[in-house]
């Protein structure tokens, strides 16, 4: 990404060719990430995850009973301030996934909508950045502040040369990210939706499934479908 940003600053034909190569390499990397994600099936039992592991991932904004975490020993910490919100562990806290979205120009930062309901006005991605290491947040902010975004560079290159290979490379990178999100939805179906239905003895309706909460407080299914569709909507036409 850093090299692409440097090349985008130059923006000449040589830079465009190099960025095209970087995007082609990115496709391979994201495909490897997808393969690693699906490997979870080899070592994690779906029912054990749902019954014994996932409950510990719940945060204040995803617990249906409204329970909060109690931090033992907090009275012994000088200057302790109660956390206004403590979300559970979420894939949204991965700086890598957010970096891919920002770099490729996926509009995953939109205000909370029907598939990202939350009392605050912040986007889910913005809230999750609070849980990242400081340097990771700084890198994402640096990407967002890039005065020459990749998507605009691709659009300009296509306008100047309709046969530019950068368009295919850019769309291929988006396609790999969309397929990664498809795989994520498969994992969610196996490890969360399926066990939730079994816990309800198969009585869970489609609407009830849609209302499942993610560990980060999102409307799980609606949110995942939403960001996947946003990724697909980012494709460019020549």
Number of C-alpha atoms within 10 A of each C-alpha: 16 9 12 21 19 13 19 22 15 13 18 11 12 11 18 21 15 16 26 21 15 18 23 18 13 21 20 14 14 21 16 14 15 19 13 11 14 15 12 12 13 7 7 11 12 18 18 12 14 19 15 9 11 16 13 12 15 24 23 19 21 22 19 12 7 9 12 13 11 8 8 7 7 12 9 8 8 7 8 9 8 10 7 7 12 17 21 23 18 17 15 19 22 16 20 13 15 22 19 19 18 22 20 23 19 22 13 19 16 13 16 18 13 11 18 21 17 17 8 10 12 14 17 23 19 18 17 22 20 11 19 15 11 10 9 16 19 13 13 19 14 11 19 15 11 15 12 17 19 20 19 14 17 23 17 13 20 18 12 10 12 14 12 18 16 25 22 19 21 24 20 18 25 27 18 21 26 20 18 21 19 16 16 18 19 14 18 17 16 17 21 23 21 17 19 21 16 12 14 10 9 11 11 16 11 9 8 11 19 16 15 19 20 25 24 25 23 22 21 24 20 20 21 20 15 17 20 21 14 15 23 17 13 17 20 15 10 12
